[in-house]
Every structure is written in C-alpha cells, then in structure tokens.
Amino acid sequence: MGGVTDEREARALLSRIAEPGDRRIGRLLRTAGAADVVAMIRAGRAGLEQDERYRVRLATADPGADLARVAAVGGRLLVPGDLEWPTQLDDLGDVAPWALWVRGTVDLRLAALRSVAVVGARASTGYGTHVASTFASDLAMSGWTVVSGGAFGIDAAAHAGALAARGVTVAVLACGVDVAYPPRHDALFARIAADGLIVSEVPPGAAPHRTRFLVRNRVIAALTRGTVVVEAALRSGALSTAHEAERLGRPVLGVPGPVTSAMSQGVHRALRAGAVLVTSADEVVEAVGGLGVDLAPEPSGPVRPRDALDPLSARVLDAVPARRPATLDSVARTAGVTPAETAAALGLLELSGFVRQGPQGWALASGAPR
C-alpha cells in the first residue's frame, strides 16, 4: 500500500504490523508522529530489529479495512489526544499503547476514572469464584468500574458479578475485540460490549498469542486505580498484573485463601511482600479511593443487650451466679463494690430482664438477654 499520512490510520497500521509493548516504537512515537514512524519503517530507517519483518507486513496491511471492520461491530479506534483516551496509560512510558481498539458504547476515559482490576486464576476454586463475583458486584453497586481480562475463572466471575449489579465492566483482551477467546465466552463478551467495553491493542480479527496475554496485563494495571488478586498460584499469570501495578505505584490488594490451597499461594506470597489484605469491596474502595473519604466501616461482631450496660451494672451482672441464687451481700463481695451500689445495679438489671429476685436471693433470669 502507499504512504499513510493520517495519524489515526498510521497508528492503526502500527497495531497491525507490530506487537504491543514494542519499546523501540514507543520511543520513536515520543519524538515523531505515527505517520513518520511508518515512513521510517518502510524506508528501513527506524533502527528496529524487526524492521524487515515489519516491512513485509506493511505490504498486506490495510488500516482502512481494519477501521471499517471495527466500526461494523460497533467499535472504534482510540489514540492519544482523543477526549476518550485514558491519560493514565501514559504512565507506562515507552511501552504505553499507541492505540486502543474499543468495542462498546461506554466512554473509556470516564469509566476508568473510578476503576479497579479484579484478576486471578483461570482454574479458580468455588471460593475464589464466589469472592470475585461478590467483590465485583459490590464494587459496581458503589459506582466503580470492574476491569479484568475476560479469561476463565476469576476474570469471568468478576465480569459477571459487575454485570449482575448493572454496573460497568471492561474486558482487556489479547485478541481482536471481535474475536471471542475463549470461544465459550462469546455470550459474556456480547453482554460486556452491550453494557461495558471490550478493549484491545491488536486490531480486529487478531488471534491471541501467549505473549500477548502477559503484555496486555500492563494495560489492565495502568488503566485502573488498583489491582485485586483473588486467587493465584505461585506461577500464575495474574501476578504479572500485580507486578505491573506495583511498578506503576498503584495499590496491589490480595484476598487471603485457605493456607492449604495451591490457588492462594501466590496471593499469600504477595501479601507477605507488602500487598494490602482485603476481605470486602469496602476495603478495596478504601485502599484505592480518596484519602480519608472512601473509608470502610470498621468490622464488628453482633451487638448484644449486655453491650448497652454501664460498667457497674455489667460488673454486678457478672457476679450473679448462674446456677443457684446468692444474697445481695454475696453478689457485692464477688463484684467488689458496695452493697448500696449492688442493690441499685440489681434493681436496674431486674427491670431489664437480666436477673430475678427470689426467696433465697438473686439469680439470672431464665431466658435473660445475652
């Protein structure tokens, strides 16, 4: 094909001929326009190890066809400078995306302003799936966007949980936005495209490659305010998202699991290394939200009637025997207070149904509040 002068078409072309995260192309784009970079590659002046391979791909690449193909599925191409471009991606420096293919009607920049990544093992346990779905649902109901990778296991549970709460979820894929991978998630991706967003650095029709899964994890980490790892084995790919988040200075959060579960060993190692332990969506929001604003409620046990007693009444109640009645003086000695104080406290406790007075003294009332 001939020379490309349009910046958007040039970036579409680069996404077709080069792999995401190509650091050398990223450096070139910092000092030159995408059309100029394409011209340098075509002329063999880009100084890239893959120059020859990229020039071969240039011969068959058709950015116009790619743009038409994404439009046909209700998508678009975003490039830096667009109002919808999430500027936090610039934190990736030389490996920042030079374009994003997006499918869906939600505004990506606005959706990413309050977003959390929820990632984890593909071979998740029932516990992990439940936690991911619950966290995602609660986050969505609190107005947070849930971002994940569209894979089996934790990713799918996170997307489904957000959708169930009628919230926004974003799937960042390692293939084209019009490709269902894994194929069994075809219906899930259709729902995400209808109510959220599907995002990819590679053009429509592109197949997933092993390296693309790891490379796309940096986008998940950079796009969001923090990354929650629900389940991950020691060599889980989900941990690469956590490592990218840590490198970017974003919070890394971990959900503890059974110490006997291999699917939680990677999370536990991350927690020992400094990740923040979270057990609820509220705690996630506290970690990634506004300082001093998005505070999680302090966990507490059930409130019992005894909790409302003043210290003297509680002390006297503890001194009343459980099995046989006791005289006022005996209760006073056990409680370590005066008989007068004991008499006043026992009167209030009797009115509240805690104790009863009988011929032989004071005893705990049957069915007394606990």
C-alpha positions in Angstrom: 0.0 0.0 0.0 1.0 3.6 -0.4 2.2 6.1 2.1 0.0 6.9 5.1 -0.4 10.5 6.3 -3.4 10.3 8.6 -2.3 9.9 12.2 -5.2 7.6 13.2 -4.6 5.3 10.2 -0.9 5.3 10.9 -1.5 4.1 14.5 -4.0 1.5 13.2 -1.3 0.3 10.8 1.3 0.1 13.6 -1.1 -2.0 15.7 -1.3 -4.4 12.7 2.4 -4.8 11.9 4.0 -4.5 15.4 3.4 -6.3 18.6 2.0 -4.4 21.6 4.6 -3.0 24.0 7.4 -2.6 21.4 9.6 -0.3 23.4 11.5 1.0 20.4 8.4 2.0 18.5 7.2 3.7 21.8 10.4 5.7 21.9 10.1 6.8 18.3 6.5 7.9 18.9 7.7 10.2 21.6 9.6 12.3 19.1 7.8 11.7 15.8 4.3 11.3 14.5 2.9 7.8 13.8 2.9 8.5 10.0 6.6 9.5 10.2 7.4 6.3 12.1 5.6 4.2 9.5 7.6 6.0 6.8 10.8 5.3 8.6 10.0 1.6 8.9 9.1 1.5 5.2 12.4 3.0 4.3 14.4 0.8 6.7 15.5 3.8 8.8 13.6 3.0 12.1 16.6 1.2 13.6 14.3 -1.7 14.7 15.4 -5.3 15.0 12.1 -6.2 13.4 12.4 -3.7 10.5 12.4 -6.3 7.8 9.5 -8.3 9.3 7.5 -5.1 9.8 8.2 -4.1 6.2 6.8 -7.4 5.0 3.7 -6.9 7.0 3.3 -3.4 5.6 2.8 -4.9 2.1 -0.5 -6.5 3.1 -1.7 -4.3 6.0 -4.9 -2.3 5.3 -5.7 0.2 8.1 -8.8 1.4 6.3 -10.2 -2.2 6.3 -9.4 -2.6 10.0 -11.2 0.6 10.9 -14.2 -0.4 8.8 -14.2 -3.8 10.4 -14.2 -2.4 14.0 -17.0 0.0 13.1 -19.1 -2.9 11.8 -19.2 -4.4 15.3 -19.9 -1.1 17.0 -16.4 -0.2 17.8 -13.8 2.5 17.2 -10.1 3.2 17.5 -8.8 5.5 20.2 -5.5 7.3 20.0 -3.6 9.6 22.4 -5.2 13.1 22.2 -8.7 11.8 21.8 -11.1 13.0 24.5 -11.9 9.4 25.4 -8.2 8.4 25.8 -7.3 7.5 29.4 -4.2 9.6 30.1 -3.1 7.4 33.0 -1.9 5.0 30.3 0.9 7.4 29.7 2.4 6.2 33.0 3.7 3.2 31.0 6.2 5.4 29.2 7.9 3.7 26.3 5.6 0.7 26.5 2.4 2.7 26.6 -0.2 1.7 24.0 -0.1 3.7 20.8 -3.7 2.9 20.1 -6.7 1.0 21.6 -9.4 -0.8 19.7 -12.6 -0.4 21.7 -16.0 -2.1 21.3 -19.0 -0.7 23.3 -20.9 2.5 23.9 -19.3 3.5 27.3 -16.7 6.2 27.4 -13.4 4.5 28.3 -11.8 7.6 30.0 -14.8 8.2 32.2 -15.2 4.5 33.0 -11.6 4.3 34.0 -11.6 7.3 36.4 -13.0 5.0 39.2 -11.9 1.6 38.2 -10.4 -1.5 39.9 -8.8 -4.5 38.3 -10.1 -7.9 39.7 -7.9 -10.7 38.4 -6.9 -14.2 39.4 -6.5 -17.8 38.5 -8.2 -19.4 35.5 -8.5 -22.7 37.4 -10.3 -20.9 40.3 -11.9 -22.7 43.2 -15.6 -22.3 44.2 -14.4 -20.0 47.0 -12.4 -17.8 44.6 -15.3 -17.5 42.1 -17.7 -16.6 44.8 -15.4 -13.9 46.2 -14.6 -12.4 42.8 -18.2 -12.2 41.8 -19.3 -10.7 45.2 -16.5 -8.1 45.2 -17.3 -7.1 41.6 -21.0 -6.8 42.3 -20.4 -4.7 45.4 -17.9 -2.5 43.6 -20.3 -2.0 40.7 -23.1 -1.0 43.0 -20.8 1.5 44.6 -20.2 3.1 41.2 -16.8 1.5 40.4 -15.8 0.0 37.1 -14.5 -3.5 37.2 -11.7 -4.3 34.8 -10.4 -7.8 34.0 -9.0 -9.9 31.2 -12.0 -11.9 30.0 -10.4 -15.3 30.8 -11.9 -18.3 32.5 -12.2 -18.4 36.3 -11.7 -15.3 38.3 -11.9 -12.9 35.3 -15.2 -14.3 34.2 -16.6 -14.2 37.7 -15.6 -10.6 38.1 -17.2 -9.5 34.8 -20.4 -11.5 35.5 -20.6 -10.0 39.0 -20.4 -6.4 37.7 -23.0 -7.1 35.0 -25.3 -8.7 37.5 -25.3 -5.5 39.5 -26.0 -3.5 36.3 -22.6 -1.9 36.6 -19.8 -1.2 34.1 -17.1 -3.8 33.4 -14.2 -3.6 30.9 -12.5 -6.7 29.4 -9.0 -6.1 28.1 -8.3 -8.8 25.6 -5.2 -10.3 24.0 -7.0 -10.7 20.7 -9.2 -8.5 18.5 -12.3 -7.0 20.0 -14.4 -9.0 17.5 -12.8 -12.3 18.5 -14.4 -14.4 21.3 -11.5 -16.0 23.1 -12.1 -18.3 24.9 -14.9 -19.2 22.5 -17.2 -20.3 25.3 -17.3 -16.6 26.5 -19.0 -15.5 23.3 -22.2 -14.6 25.2 -20.3 -13.0 28.0 -18.4 -10.7 25.6 -21.7 -9.8 23.9 -23.1 -8.7 27.3 -19.9 -6.7 28.1 -20.0 -5.0 24.7 -23.6 -4.1 25.3 -23.2 -2.6 28.8 -19.5 -2.0 29.2 -16.4 -2.1 27.0 -14.1 -4.6 25.2 -10.6 -3.2 24.7 -7.5 -4.5 22.8 -4.2 -3.2 21.5 -4.4 -5.6 18.5 -6.6 -4.9 15.5 -9.9 -6.7 14.7 -9.6 -10.3 13.7 -6.2 -10.7 15.5 -5.7 -14.1 17.2 -4.4 -14.4 20.8 -0.8 -15.3 21.3 0.8 -16.4 24.6 3.0 -13.3 24.9 0.0 -11.0 24.2 -1.7 -12.2 27.4 1.2 -11.1 29.5 1.8 -7.9 27.6 -1.9 -6.8 27.9 -1.7 -7.1 31.7 0.3 -3.9 31.9 -2.7 -2.1 30.3 -5.1 -3.6 33.0 -2.7 -2.4 35.7 -2.2 1.1 34.2 -5.9 1.7 33.4 -7.1 1.1 37.0 -6.6 2.7 40.4 -5.5 -0.6 41.9 -5.4 -4.4 41.3 -7.1 -7.0 43.4 -5.8 -10.6 43.1 -8.4 -13.0 44.3 -6.6 -16.3 43.7 -3.3 -17.1 42.1 -0.9 -19.9 42.2 2.8 -19.3 42.6 3.4 -19.1 38.8 0.0 -17.5 37.9 -0.1 -15.0 35.1 -2.4 -12.9 37.2 0.6 -12.0 39.4 2.2 -10.2 36.4 -0.7 -7.7 36.6 0.1 -7.2 40.2 3.8 -6.7 39.5 2.9 -4.1 36.8 0.6 -2.3 39.3 3.4 -2.2 41.9 5.8 -0.9 39.3 3.4 1.9 38.5 2.8 2.8 42.1 -0.7 1.5 42.1 -2.0 -0.4 45.2 -1.8 -4.2 45.0 -4.5 -5.9 47.0 -4.8 -9.6 47.9 -7.7 -11.8 49.1 -6.5 -14.4 51.5 -7.5 -18.0 51.0 -7.0 -21.3 52.8 -3.4 -21.9 53.6 -3.8 -25.4 52.2 -4.9 -24.1 48.7 -2.4 -24.0 45.9 -4.6 -21.4 44.2 -3.9 -19.0 47.1 -0.1 -19.5 47.5 0.7 -16.7 45.0 -1.6 -14.3 46.8 -0.2 -15.2 50.2 3.3 -14.6 48.9 2.2 -11.2 47.6 0.6 -10.4 51.0 3.9 -11.2 52.8 5.7 -9.0 50.3 3.5 -6.0 51.2 0.3 -6.3 49.3 -2.8 -5.0 51.2 -5.1 -7.7 52.6 -8.7 -7.1 51.7 -11.8 -9.1 52.7 -14.6 -6.9 51.2 -15.3 -4.5 48.4 -15.5 -1.7 51.1 -11.9 -2.4 52.0 -10.9 -2.3 48.3 -12.5 1.1 47.9 -10.8 2.4 51.0 -7.4 1.3 49.5 -7.9 2.8 46.1 -10.4 5.6 46.7 -10.0 9.1 48.1 -7.8 9.5 51.1 -9.9 9.9 54.2 -13.1 9.8 52.1 -13.8 6.2 51.0 -13.4 4.6 54.4 -14.5 1.0 55.0 -16.7 0.5 58.1 -14.9 -0.9 61.0 -15.8 -4.6 61.3 -17.6 -5.6 64.5 -19.3 -8.6 66.0 -23.0 -8.8 66.7 -24.4 -6.2 69.2 -25.7 -7.9 72.4 -28.0 -6.4 75.0 -25.2 -6.7 77.5 -23.1 -4.2 75.4 -25.5 -1.4 76.4 -24.9 -1.9 80.2 -22.9 0.6 82.1 -19.6 -0.7 83.7 -21.1 -1.0 87.2 -24.2 -3.0 86.0 -22.0 -5.2 83.8 -19.7 -5.9 86.8 -22.6 -6.8 89.1 -24.3 -9.0 86.5 -21.1 -11.0 86.0 -21.1 -11.6 89.8 -24.6 -13.2 89.9 -24.2 -17.0 90.0 -25.5 -18.9 87.0 -26.8 -22.0 89.0 -28.0 -21.0 92.4 -29.3 -17.8 94.0 -27.0 -15.5 96.0 -27.6 -12.9 98.6 -27.1 -9.2 97.9 -24.0 -9.1 100.2 -22.5 -12.2 98.4 -23.0 -10.6 95.0 -21.5 -7.3 96.3 -18.4 -9.2 97.6 -17.9 -11.0 94.3 -18.3 -7.8 92.3 -16.0 -5.9 94.6 -18.5 -3.0 95.1 -20.6 -1.7 98.0 -23.9 -3.3 98.9 -25.7 0.0 98.1 -24.2 0.1 94.6 -25.0 -3.6 94.2 -28.7 -3.0 95.2 -29.1 -0.2 92.7 -27.5 -2.1 89.9 -29.5 -5.3 90.6 -32.7 -3.2 90.5 -31.9 -1.9 87.0 -30.9 -5.4 85.9 -34.2 -6.8 87.1 -36.1 -4.2 85.2 -34.1 -5.1 82.0 -34.9 -8.8 82.5 -31.3 -9.9 83.2 -31.9 -11.1 86.9 -34.7 -12.0 89.2 -35.1 -11.9 93.0 -36.4 -14.9 94.8 -36.8 -16.0 98.5 -33.1 -17.2 98.5 -31.6 -14.2 96.8 -30.6 -13.1 93.3 -30.3 -15.3 90.2 -30.0 -15.0 86.5 -33.5 -14.8 84.9 -34.5 -17.6 82.7 -34.3 -16.5 79.1 -32.3 -13.5 80.1 -30.8 -11.3 77.3 -27.3 -12.4 76.3 
